[in-house]
Amino acid sequence: MNGPHDLGGQMGFGPVAPEKNEPYFHAEWEKRALGLTLSSGAFGAWNIDESRHARENIPPANYLGASYYEIWMRALEVLLQRHGFVTADEIDAGHKQTDGATPKRVLKADMVAGVIAKGGPCDRPVATPPRFSEGDRVRTRNFSPTTHTRLPRYARAKSGVVEAVQGSFVFPDDNAHGKGENPQWVYTVVFDGGEIWGEGCDPTLSVSIDAWENCLEPV
């Protein structure tokens, strides 16, 4: 899954310029975008990994030209159509034309605080012990799937050191495509800057990522 969301220090995109005192929302419609995304997710038709994959599949020009919540809304349109809740004609018209799929559940106003407080934990038990331990040297796999993956493109085929074993969690690469949660151990792996960016890199830099066990090989 190599796309415009997966930059990892690529040149030509200008400096990173954080907005000072950035507000939670820049416009009223962004509040509605967040509300629509969360309430639609409560339908129970897709999981967070499928929703991320829908955002990643937005064509690069559209992705790079969109704001944060515009990306959310474009992905939500895809998900709602994919699962039969709306049609493309209804989105264009801006109103209901037919009866769509029935949600498994509906998030009502008095339920929101409790649902948000509960969150969506994705830690799961696994039967096997961790393959790697703190201090182990590992190498990330070198692959470019057409499907979802949480292994960043810039950190593939790179050698690093396991800093921590974080626990076992849902494997997003499978969960995004309806293949089950298939939990795996997750590790924090640290790479020095030269391993990621090569010669001329600031020698004081390092990068850490959280990687699922399936993405790592022993060195």
C-alpha positions as CSV (number, residue, x, y, z in Angstrom):
1,M,0.0,0.0,0.0
2,N,2.2,2.8,-1.3
3,G,0.5,6.1,-1.5
4,P,0.5,9.8,-0.8
5,H,-0.1,9.2,2.9
6,D,3.1,7.3,3.2
7,L,5.8,10.0,2.7
8,G,8.5,9.2,5.3
9,G,10.8,12.1,4.6
10,Q,10.4,12.2,0.8
11,M,11.7,15.4,-0.8
12,G,9.7,18.0,-2.6
13,F,6.7,18.4,-0.3
14,G,8.0,21.5,1.6
15,P,8.7,21.9,5.3
16,V,6.5,20.6,8.0
17,A,4.8,23.7,9.4
18,P,2.7,22.9,12.5
19,E,-0.1,25.4,13.1
20,K,0.4,27.2,16.4
21,N,-2.6,27.0,18.8
22,E,-4.4,24.9,16.2
23,P,-8.1,24.6,17.0
24,Y,-9.9,21.3,17.1
25,F,-12.0,22.3,14.1
26,H,-11.3,25.0,11.5
27,A,-15.0,25.2,10.3
28,E,-18.4,24.0,11.5
29,W,-18.7,21.4,8.8
30,E,-15.6,19.6,10.2
31,K,-17.6,18.9,13.4
32,R,-20.3,17.3,11.3
33,A,-17.7,15.3,9.3
34,L,-16.4,13.9,12.6
35,G,-19.9,13.1,13.8
36,L,-20.9,11.5,10.6
37,T,-17.8,9.3,10.5
38,L,-18.2,8.1,14.1
39,S,-21.9,7.5,13.9
40,S,-21.6,5.6,10.6
41,G,-18.8,3.5,12.0
42,A,-21.2,2.5,14.8
43,F,-23.3,0.8,12.2
44,G,-21.0,-2.2,12.6
45,A,-20.5,-2.7,8.9
46,W,-16.7,-2.0,8.8
47,N,-13.8,-1.8,11.2
48,I,-11.2,0.9,11.7
49,D,-8.7,-0.8,9.5
50,E,-11.1,-0.9,6.6
51,S,-11.8,2.8,7.1
52,R,-8.1,3.6,7.0
53,H,-7.7,1.6,3.8
54,A,-10.5,3.5,2.2
55,R,-8.7,6.8,3.0
56,E,-5.4,5.4,1.6
57,N,-7.1,4.5,-1.7
58,I,-8.1,8.0,-2.5
59,P,-6.2,9.0,-5.7
60,P,-3.0,10.8,-4.9
61,A,-4.0,14.2,-6.5
62,N,-7.2,14.2,-4.6
63,Y,-5.6,13.1,-1.4
64,L,-2.8,15.7,-1.4
65,G,-5.3,18.4,-2.4
66,A,-7.7,17.6,0.4
67,S,-7.9,18.7,4.0
68,Y,-7.9,16.3,6.9
69,Y,-11.7,16.0,7.2
70,E,-12.2,16.1,3.4
71,I,-10.2,12.9,3.3
72,W,-12.5,11.4,6.0
73,M,-15.6,12.4,4.1
74,R,-14.4,11.0,0.8
75,A,-13.5,7.7,2.4
76,L,-16.9,7.6,4.2
77,E,-18.7,8.0,0.9
78,V,-16.8,4.9,-0.4
79,L,-17.6,2.9,2.7
80,L,-21.3,3.8,2.8
81,Q,-21.7,2.8,-0.9
82,R,-19.6,-0.4,-0.5
83,H,-21.9,-1.6,2.3
84,G,-25.1,-0.7,0.7
85,F,-26.2,2.2,2.9
86,V,-26.3,4.8,0.0
87,T,-25.9,4.9,-3.7
88,A,-23.7,7.2,-5.8
89,D,-26.9,8.9,-7.1
90,E,-28.1,9.6,-3.6
91,I,-24.7,11.2,-2.7
92,D,-24.9,13.4,-5.8
93,A,-28.5,14.3,-5.1
94,G,-28.0,14.9,-1.4
95,H,-31.0,13.0,-0.2
96,K,-32.4,9.4,0.1
97,Q,-33.9,7.8,-2.9
98,T,-34.2,4.1,-1.9
99,D,-34.1,2.0,1.2
100,G,-30.5,1.0,1.9
101,A,-29.0,-1.6,4.2
102,T,-30.1,-1.8,7.8
103,P,-27.4,-0.9,10.4
104,K,-26.6,-3.5,13.0
105,R,-26.9,-0.6,15.6
106,V,-27.6,3.1,15.6
107,L,-25.6,5.5,17.8
108,K,-28.0,7.9,19.5
109,A,-27.2,11.1,21.2
110,D,-27.5,9.8,24.8
111,M,-25.1,7.0,23.9
112,V,-22.2,9.1,22.6
113,A,-20.4,9.9,25.8
114,G,-20.3,6.3,26.9
115,V,-19.2,5.0,23.5
116,I,-16.4,7.5,23.2
117,A,-15.2,6.8,26.8
118,K,-15.2,3.0,26.1
119,G,-13.1,3.5,22.9
120,G,-12.2,0.6,20.7
121,P,-9.4,-1.5,22.4
122,C,-7.6,-3.8,19.9
123,D,-5.4,-5.8,22.2
124,R,-6.0,-9.5,21.9
125,P,-4.4,-12.6,23.5
126,V,-2.3,-14.9,21.4
127,A,-1.3,-18.5,22.2
128,T,2.4,-18.3,21.2
129,P,5.1,-16.4,23.0
130,P,6.8,-13.4,21.4
131,R,9.4,-14.4,18.7
132,F,11.6,-11.4,19.5
133,S,12.9,-9.8,22.7
134,E,14.2,-6.4,23.7
135,G,17.7,-5.9,22.2
136,D,17.2,-8.3,19.3
137,R,18.3,-7.0,15.9
138,V,15.6,-7.4,13.3
139,R,15.0,-6.5,9.6
140,T,11.7,-5.4,8.2
141,R,10.3,-7.2,5.2
142,N,10.6,-5.7,1.8
143,F,7.1,-5.9,0.1
144,S,4.7,-3.6,-1.6
145,P,1.2,-5.0,-1.2
146,T,-1.8,-3.6,-3.1
147,T,-3.8,-4.1,0.1
148,H,-3.6,-2.4,3.6
149,T,-0.4,-2.6,5.7
150,R,0.7,-0.7,8.7
151,L,4.4,-1.1,7.9
152,P,5.6,2.2,6.5
153,R,7.1,2.2,3.1
154,Y,10.2,4.1,4.3
155,A,10.9,1.5,6.9
156,R,10.8,-1.6,4.7
157,A,14.0,-3.7,4.2
158,K,15.6,-1.8,7.1
159,S,17.6,-3.2,10.1
160,G,16.8,-2.0,13.6
161,V,16.7,-3.0,17.2
162,V,13.7,-4.2,19.2
163,E,13.2,-1.6,22.0
164,A,10.0,-3.0,23.6
165,V,7.5,-5.8,23.3
166,Q,4.2,-3.9,23.4
167,G,1.7,-6.8,23.6
168,S,-0.5,-8.6,21.1
169,F,-3.0,-6.8,18.9
170,V,-5.3,-7.2,16.0
171,F,-3.4,-7.6,12.7
172,P,-4.6,-4.6,10.6
173,D,-3.3,-6.1,7.3
174,D,-5.9,-8.9,7.5
175,N,-8.6,-7.1,9.5
176,A,-9.0,-4.4,6.8
177,H,-10.1,-7.0,4.3
178,G,-12.5,-9.2,6.3
179,K,-9.9,-11.9,7.0
180,G,-10.3,-11.8,10.7
181,E,-8.4,-10.2,13.5
182,N,-5.5,-12.7,13.6
183,P,-3.7,-11.0,16.5
184,Q,0.1,-10.9,16.6
185,W,2.8,-9.6,18.9
186,V,3.7,-5.9,18.3
187,Y,7.2,-4.5,18.8
188,T,8.7,-1.1,19.0
189,V,11.7,-1.2,16.6
190,V,14.3,1.6,16.5
191,F,16.3,2.5,13.4
192,D,19.2,5.0,13.2
193,G,18.7,7.8,10.8
194,G,21.4,6.6,8.4
195,E,19.6,3.3,8.0
196,I,16.4,5.1,7.0
197,W,17.8,8.0,5.0
198,G,21.3,7.0,4.0
199,E,24.5,9.0,3.7
200,G,24.4,12.6,4.8
201,C,21.7,12.1,7.4
202,D,22.0,13.8,10.7
203,P,23.8,11.1,12.8
204,T,21.8,12.1,15.9
205,L,18.5,11.1,14.4
206,S,16.6,7.9,15.0
207,V,13.1,6.6,14.1
208,S,11.0,4.2,16.0
209,I,7.9,2.3,14.6
210,D,5.5,-0.2,16.0
211,A,5.7,-3.3,13.8
212,W,3.7,-6.5,13.9
213,E,5.6,-9.8,14.1
214,N,4.6,-10.8,10.6
215,C,6.6,-7.8,9.3
216,L,9.9,-8.7,11.0
217,E,12.7,-11.2,10.3
218,P,15.7,-11.9,12.6
219,V,19.1,-10.6,11.7
